[in-house]
């Protein structure tokens, strides 16, 4: 009858409320887990950014070293060519002195 229908409806509503609370609790737990994962990913991202900055700094230093070594090599090559020219001049002078 009417009271029985009300009782049944209240029982169903109560069961639905319990289920909704359980679902809400599960969603809150999932949200908390996702927040922790997000914090971990963000921390890893910051760490990787720092690593990248360090690698870029090393790369710049290596490029500067390479440029410096290249410049030194150019100077040494010029000195070597100058030495070869001087050696040829001395060889000609020596040959001329021997010819006299």
C-alpha positions as CSV (number, residue, x, y, z in Angstrom):
1,X,0.0,0.0,0.0
2,X,1.0,3.6,0.2
3,X,3.2,3.3,3.3
4,X,4.9,0.3,1.8
5,X,5.5,2.1,-1.4
6,X,7.0,5.1,0.5
7,X,9.2,2.7,2.5
8,X,10.4,0.9,-0.6
9,X,11.1,4.3,-2.3
10,X,13.0,5.5,0.8
11,X,14.9,2.2,0.8
12,X,15.9,2.5,-2.9
13,X,16.8,6.2,-2.4
14,X,18.9,5.2,0.6
15,X,20.6,2.5,-1.4
16,X,21.2,5.0,-4.3
17,X,22.7,7.5,-1.8
18,X,25.0,4.8,-0.4
19,X,26.1,3.9,-3.9
20,X,26.6,7.6,-4.9
21,X,28.7,8.1,-1.7
22,X,30.8,5.1,-2.6
23,X,31.2,6.4,-6.2
24,X,32.2,9.8,-4.9
25,X,34.7,8.3,-2.5
26,X,36.2,6.3,-5.3
27,X,36.4,9.4,-7.5
28,X,38.0,11.4,-4.7
29,X,40.6,8.6,-4.3
30,X,41.3,8.5,-8.0
31,X,41.6,12.3,-8.0
32,X,44.1,12.2,-5.2
33,X,46.1,9.5,-7.0
34,X,46.1,11.6,-10.2
35,X,47.3,14.6,-8.2
36,X,50.2,12.6,-6.8
37,X,51.1,11.3,-10.3
38,X,50.9,14.9,-11.7
39,X,53.2,16.1,-9.0
40,X,55.7,13.3,-9.8
41,X,55.5,14.0,-13.5
42,X,56.0,17.7,-12.8
43,X,59.0,17.0,-10.6
44,X,60.5,14.7,-13.3
45,X,59.9,17.5,-15.9
46,X,61.7,20.0,-13.8
47,X,64.6,17.5,-13.3
48,X,64.8,16.9,-17.1
49,X,64.7,20.6,-17.7
50,X,67.7,21.0,-15.4
51,X,69.5,18.2,-17.2
52,X,68.8,19.8,-20.5
53,X,70.1,23.1,-19.3
54,X,73.3,21.4,-18.1
55,X,73.7,19.6,-21.4
56,X,73.2,22.9,-23.3
57,X,75.7,24.6,-21.1
58,X,78.2,21.7,-21.8
59,X,77.4,22.0,-25.5
60,X,78.2,25.7,-25.5
61,X,81.4,25.1,-23.6
62,X,82.4,22.3,-26.0
63,X,81.6,24.6,-29.0
64,X,83.7,27.3,-27.5
65,X,86.5,24.8,-26.9
66,X,86.2,23.6,-30.5
67,X,86.4,27.1,-31.8
68,X,89.5,27.9,-29.7
69,X,91.2,24.7,-30.9
70,X,90.3,25.4,-34.5
71,X,91.8,28.9,-34.1
72,X,95.0,27.4,-32.6
73,X,95.2,24.9,-35.4
74,X,94.9,27.6,-38.0
75,X,97.8,29.5,-36.3
76,X,99.9,26.3,-36.1
77,X,99.2,25.6,-39.8
78,X,100.3,29.2,-40.7
79,X,103.4,28.8,-38.6
80,X,104.1,25.4,-40.3
81,X,103.8,26.9,-43.7
82,X,106.0,29.8,-42.7
83,X,108.6,27.4,-41.4
84,X,108.5,25.4,-44.6
85,X,109.0,28.6,-46.7
86,X,111.9,29.6,-44.4
87,X,113.4,26.1,-44.8
88,X,113.2,26.3,-48.6
89,X,114.9,29.7,-48.5
90,X,117.7,28.4,-46.3
91,X,118.0,25.4,-48.6
92,X,118.4,27.7,-51.7
93,X,120.9,29.9,-49.8
94,X,122.9,26.8,-48.8
95,X,122.8,25.5,-52.4
96,X,123.9,28.9,-53.7
97,X,126.8,29.0,-51.2
98,X,127.9,25.5,-52.3
99,X,127.7,26.5,-56.0
100,X,130.1,29.5,-55.3
